[in-house]
Each structure stands twice: as C-alpha cells, then as structure tokens.
C-alpha cells in the first residue's frame, strides 16, 4: 500500500535493524553492539527493585528537570577529568540515549534547509541516518586507511565548498566506532581552529575505556558539545540514558527542543544508582581492556587479517589483500557463519567490529573465527 501523504524521500531509507532482543533457545555471544557483557551487580539490582517497589510512583510523570541526575553526572565528570567543579548541572542535558541528543542537535541547528552536517566514514551510522530522516544534507569525507584519522584536507575543502546550505555541524567520535582510534593531536587542532559558526560534536561514548576526553577544553570552546552514555561501561543499555556536556547557553538551546518527560523515572533512578555505586561497576573496565589486548594479540598473529589497535571495548579488522567488493563478500560470509555458530559480530564500514565480551565469549569467538577463516 502507498500513502500519498508520506514524504517521497522516505522510500530511499531503510529502518535501523538491531539484533533481536529477548531470550533465545541456545546460547548466543552478543559481540555486535558494544554493550558490556556483564549485567549489573546483584546488590545494585536489589537496590533498584526496592526503589521501584517503595519509592517510584508509576502513576506520576518523571522528573522533567532531571536535576538530581544532572548534579550527579556533573560530579562524576569533574572527578573523572580532575576538574574542580568546572562542570555543573547547568552544563548537562539528558536524552533517551545519545540518539535523542543527536536528533535534538540536528533540530536546533540544521532543520528547515538551514544547514548540513559533516561526517567522516566509517563512523557511527546514526549521525547520517538521523540527519537524513530530518531532510538534512550529509556531507561525507573519508579517513586515512592506515590509522583511520580524518582526511583533514577533504574535510577543510568540504566546509569551504559546501555553501547551500553550509555545514553547521561536524560529528566526530573519540574514540571512533567502528575503528577504535582516538582523535590525534592534528585532528584536535583542526577542530579547535573551526569557526564559531560551526558546532563541533565530540562523541565520547567509550570514554570509560579510553580515558581520553576533551571535557577540560569546553570552557575555551563554546561551540563544542561532548556526548556520553550510560549504555557501555555503566551497563545500562536497556535504560537508554545519554548525556551532553556543553556550555550553559548551548544546553539551554537543547532543552528548548527536548521532549518533555523524555527520560522515564526508572531510567533516571538506574543511572543515579549506577553513579553512586560506580566503585562496584567500573573496575570491570580493566578486565575488558585486558581481554581486548588478548584478542588483539591473537588476531594479529593471523597472517590473513589486518587488525587495528583499539582505544575502546571492541576490535576492528579486515582481510588482507582484497578489493572492496571481495572484502565485503567474504566478511558477510564470515559474519553469517559465526552467527550460525552462536557468535554475533558487526560487519560495518568495510570491516568486522567485534565487541570484547567475557573471557569465555572471547575464547569461543577467536576459535570460531579462526575456523571460518582458515
């Protein structure tokens, strides 16, 4: 059936299709979405159960100001960046996942043919997907194939040559997904040099793994926004809590376009409890990093694979000595074979992205990958 009232350009889009949720009839190692492989500690789950039963009123709307959670996030950001109360609740905006914040940024900057966005592929796909669904042009540049740094000359030319509409937002990930590389100094210098007429969005979804951040520079760059999430190291992917850090004037703009009551009470409560008990959650990050290094060493020893070192909780690799078409065909076949054996990985950006799981999951994945690629 065709509906005449639907935008004609939507026919060109495909819906985002994540892996199916819920329980399965057989064990599945879900190493395709960069989640933490462990659920919350039981004592935190018990605390959340008590709060839901005793304090949360299901018939009441959530706290639309997010004040208590914002204050806790500000404290955490200052602590993790060794800042002395530079960030306050006025510097924080909360979203239903980082996706909602990205959408709010696009609405506030580019909607109505007022601007375009710049991305460097391969990167997180939702920047482009969300922009296109809003009718916003996406200008894409490449990355250097050796280390996946931005093609800075192409980016500079794109900004100079894109005028109708002009580029108003630059999206970068630090470290990048799916390739795992953190921004290098020359890339940061370029971002610092950009005109105040361009909004720079630096996505630090994997900060807890990289321990690399630009938050300390926000005071010098009012046109920067840092995005972070509770979905990765804090193990709260099911609760969809993301946050933006920026100067208060920028946050006030994001608040104008934010939907009211956008974050359910239980999600706010879960993020708050996770922050209060981060001493029980975040130490596991070191184990993830040890497993990541083990996977890197093992995969690098395979002469048919090209593997890149990562600053995040995943590994990125490609097959050596293949053209792009053959590469994608073989990687698609490998992904399918691993899925049939019970391991889910992500075929994206012309390579394979493998989330670091538990030691047992990683061992099974390395064995299965060696088998299908032999």
C-alpha positions in Angstrom: 0.0 0.0 0.0 1.2 3.5 -0.8 0.3 6.5 1.2 0.3 9.8 -0.7 0.8 11.8 2.5 4.2 10.3 3.3 7.4 12.1 2.3 8.6 10.9 -1.1 12.3 10.7 0.0 11.5 8.2 2.8 11.3 5.4 0.2 15.1 5.7 -0.1 15.6 4.9 3.6 16.0 1.6 5.4 14.9 1.2 9.0 17.7 0.7 11.6 17.6 -3.0 12.4 19.4 -4.0 15.7 19.7 -7.6 16.8 16.5 -9.2 18.1 16.2 -8.9 21.8 14.9 -11.3 24.4 16.0 -14.9 25.3 16.9 -17.5 22.7 16.7 -21.3 22.8 20.5 -21.6 22.5 23.5 -19.6 23.9 24.4 -16.5 21.8 27.5 -14.5 22.3 26.3 -10.9 21.5 29.5 -9.2 20.4 27.9 -6.9 17.9 26.6 -3.9 19.8 29.5 -2.8 22.1 27.5 -3.5 25.3 29.1 -4.5 28.5 29.0 -8.4 28.7 28.0 -8.3 32.4 24.7 -7.3 33.9 24.6 -5.0 36.9 25.9 -6.4 40.2 23.1 -8.2 42.1 23.2 -5.7 45.0 22.5 -2.8 42.6 19.6 -4.7 41.1 18.3 -5.4 44.6 18.5 -1.7 45.3 16.7 -0.8 42.1 14.0 -3.4 42.9 13.4 -1.8 46.3 13.3 1.7 44.9 10.8 0.6 42.3 8.6 -1.1 44.8 8.8 1.5 47.6 9.6 4.9 46.1 8.7 5.2 42.4 5.2 6.1 41.7 4.2 4.6 38.4 1.2 6.9 38.0 3.4 10.0 38.1 5.3 11.6 35.3 9.1 11.5 35.6 11.1 14.5 36.9 11.3 16.6 33.8 14.1 18.7 35.1 16.5 15.7 35.7 18.0 17.8 38.3 19.3 15.1 40.7 20.8 13.0 38.0 22.4 16.1 36.3 24.1 17.0 39.6 25.5 13.5 40.0 26.7 13.5 36.4 28.4 16.8 36.9 30.2 15.5 40.0 31.3 12.4 38.0 32.5 14.4 35.0 34.6 16.7 37.3 36.0 13.8 39.2 37.0 11.8 36.1 38.5 14.9 34.4 40.2 16.1 37.6 38.3 19.3 37.3 37.5 21.5 40.3 33.7 22.0 40.0 34.0 23.4 36.4 31.0 21.4 35.2 27.7 21.9 37.0 24.1 20.7 36.3 23.7 23.7 34.0 26.3 22.1 31.7 24.3 18.9 31.3 21.4 17.8 29.1 19.9 14.3 29.3 18.5 12.3 26.4 16.8 9.0 25.8 20.1 7.6 24.7 22.6 9.7 22.8 20.4 9.2 19.7 17.9 11.6 21.1 20.6 14.2 21.8 21.9 13.9 18.3 18.4 14.4 17.0 17.9 17.5 19.2 21.3 18.9 18.0 20.2 18.5 14.4 16.8 20.1 15.0 18.4 23.0 16.8 21.0 23.7 14.0 20.1 22.4 10.6 16.4 21.9 10.2 14.5 23.8 7.6 17.3 23.7 5.0 19.5 25.9 7.3 22.5 23.6 7.5 24.3 20.4 6.5 26.4 18.1 8.6 29.9 16.7 8.1 30.9 13.1 9.0 34.0 11.1 8.3 33.2 7.5 7.3 33.4 4.9 8.5 31.8 6.1 11.7 28.7 5.8 13.9 25.9 5.5 11.4 23.2 7.3 13.4 24.6 10.8 12.6 23.8 10.3 8.9 20.6 8.3 9.5 19.1 10.8 11.8 20.1 13.8 9.6 18.6 12.2 6.5 15.3 11.4 8.2 15.0 15.1 9.1 15.8 16.1 5.5 19.2 17.5 6.4 22.1 17.1 3.9 25.0 14.9 4.9 28.5 15.6 3.6 30.8 12.6 3.9 34.6 12.6 3.8 37.0 9.7 4.1 39.6 8.5 6.6 43.2 7.6 6.1 43.3 3.8 5.6 46.4 3.2 7.7 45.2 4.7 11.0 41.6 5.9 10.3 42.5 9.5 11.1 40.3 12.1 9.4 41.1 13.2 5.9 41.6 16.7 7.0 42.2 18.2 3.6 39.0 16.7 2.4 37.2 18.0 5.5 38.6 21.5 5.0 37.6 21.5 1.3 34.1 20.2 2.2 33.5 23.1 4.6 34.8 25.7 2.2 32.8 24.4 -0.8 29.5 23.4 0.8 27.5 26.6 0.9 23.9 25.9 0.1 23.2 25.1 2.8 26.5 25.5 4.7 27.9 22.9 7.0 26.8 23.8 10.5 27.7 20.6 12.5 30.8 18.4 12.5 30.3 15.0 14.1 33.4 13.0 15.4 33.7 10.1 17.7 36.5 9.9 20.3 37.4 7.0 20.0 35.8 6.3 16.7 33.3 3.5 16.1 33.8 1.1 14.4 37.6 1.6 14.1 38.5 2.3 17.7 41.0 5.1 17.1 41.1 8.1 19.4 41.4 11.6 17.9 45.0 12.6 17.3 46.5 16.0 18.1 46.3 17.2 14.5 42.7 16.3 14.3 42.0 18.1 17.6 43.9 21.1 16.4 41.7 21.3 13.3 38.5 21.1 15.5 40.0 23.9 17.7 40.5 26.0 14.6 37.0 25.7 13.2 34.8 28.8 13.0 32.4 29.6 15.9 29.7 29.3 13.2 30.2 25.5 13.2 29.1 23.3 16.0 31.6 20.5 16.9 30.0 17.4 18.4 32.6 15.1 20.0 31.0 11.7 21.0 32.8 10.2 23.9 30.6 7.1 24.2 33.7 5.0 25.1 35.3 7.4 27.5 35.5 4.9 30.3 37.6 2.6 28.2 39.8 5.2 26.5 40.1 7.6 29.5 40.7 10.3 26.8 38.4 13.3 26.9 38.1 16.9 25.7 35.8 18.0 28.6 38.6 20.1 30.1 38.6 22.3 26.9 34.9 23.0 26.8 35.3 26.4 28.6 37.5 27.5 25.7 35.2 26.3 23.0 31.6 27.4 23.4 30.8 25.7 20.1 31.7 22.2 21.3 29.3 19.6 22.7 30.6 16.3 24.3 28.2 13.3 24.2 28.4 10.4 26.6 26.3 7.4 27.5 25.4 5.0 30.3 24.9 2.2 27.8 28.5 1.0 27.7 30.8 0.8 30.7 27.9 1.6 33.1 25.9 -1.5 31.9 22.6 0.4 31.4 22.0 -0.1 27.7 18.4 -1.2 28.4 17.7 2.1 30.2 18.7 4.4 27.3 20.4 7.2 29.2 22.7 9.6 27.3 24.0 13.0 28.3 25.5 16.1 26.6 28.1 18.3 28.3 28.4 21.9 27.0 28.3 25.5 28.0 25.1 26.5 29.7 23.9 28.6 26.7 24.2 25.6 24.4 22.4 23.4 27.0 19.6 25.9 27.2 19.1 25.6 23.5 19.0 21.8 23.6 16.4 22.0 26.4 14.2 24.1 24.1 13.8 21.2 21.6 13.9 18.3 24.1 10.6 16.4 24.5 9.0 16.8 27.9 9.4 13.9 30.3 11.8 12.3 27.9 13.6 10.1 30.4 11.5 7.6 32.4 11.8 7.7 36.2 13.3 4.2 36.4 16.0 5.1 33.8 16.9 8.2 35.8 16.9 6.2 39.0 19.1 3.5 37.5 21.6 6.0 36.2 21.8 7.7 39.6 22.2 4.5 41.5 24.9 3.3 39.0 26.8 6.6 39.5 26.5 6.3 43.3 27.8 2.7 43.1 30.4 3.2 40.3 33.0 1.6 42.6 31.1 -1.7 42.0 30.7 -1.2 38.2 33.7 0.5 36.7 36.5 -1.8 38.0 35.4 -4.3 35.4 36.7 -2.0 32.7 40.2 -3.1 33.4 39.2 -6.7 32.7 37.7 -5.6 29.4 40.9 -3.9 28.4 43.0 -7.0 29.3 40.7 -9.1 27.2 40.8 -6.6 24.4 44.6 -6.8 24.4 44.5 -10.6 24.4 42.1 -10.6 21.4 44.3 -8.1 19.6 47.4 -10.2 20.1 45.7 -13.4 18.9 44.0 -11.9 15.9 47.2 -10.0 14.9 49.0 -13.3 14.7 46.7 -14.4 11.9 48.5 -13.5 8.6 45.3 -13.1 6.7 43.9 -10.5 9.0 44.7 -6.8 9.3 43.8 -5.7 12.9 43.9 -2.3 14.3 44.7 -1.4 17.9 41.7 0.0 19.8 41.0 2.6 22.5 37.5 1.3 23.1 35.8 -2.0 24.0 35.9 -3.5 20.6 38.3 -4.7 17.9 38.2 -3.8 14.2 39.7 -5.9 11.5 39.7 -6.6 7.8 41.0 -9.3 5.4 44.3 -8.5 3.8 44.9 -8.1 0.0 41.3 -7.9 -1.2 39.4 -5.3 -3.2 36.4 -3.7 -1.5 33.8 -5.9 -3.3 35.6 -9.2 -2.4 36.3 -7.9 1.1 32.6 -7.2 1.8 31.5 -10.5 0.3 33.9 -12.6 2.4 33.2 -10.6 5.5 29.5 -11.0 5.1 30.1 -14.8 4.7 32.2 -14.9 7.9 29.6 -12.9 9.8 26.9 -15.3 8.7 28.9 -18.4 9.6 29.7 -17.1 13.0 26.1 -16.3 13.6 25.2 -19.8 12.8 27.7 -21.0 15.4 26.3 -18.6 18.1 28.5 -15.5 17.8 27.1 -12.2 16.7 29.6 -9.6 15.4 29.1 -6.5 13.2 30.0 -6.2 9.6 30.3 -2.5 9.1 32.5 0.2 7.5 34.1 -2.4 5.2 35.4 -4.5 8.1 34.4 -6.5 11.2 33.8 -4.9 14.6 34.0 -7.4 17.4 32.9 -6.3 20.9 35.0 -7.5 23.7 32.9 -9.9 25.8 33.7 -12.2 28.7 36.8 -14.3 28.6 34.8 -17.4 27.7 32.9 -15.5 24.9 36.1 -14.1 23.5 37.8 -17.5 23.5 34.8 -19.1 21.6 34.8 -16.2 19.2 38.6 -16.4 18.5 38.2 -20.2 17.9 35.2 -19.8 15.6 36.8 -17.0 13.7 39.9 -19.0 13.1 37.8 -21.9 11.9 35.7 -20.0 9.4 38.7 -18.0 8.1 41.0 -20.9 7.7 
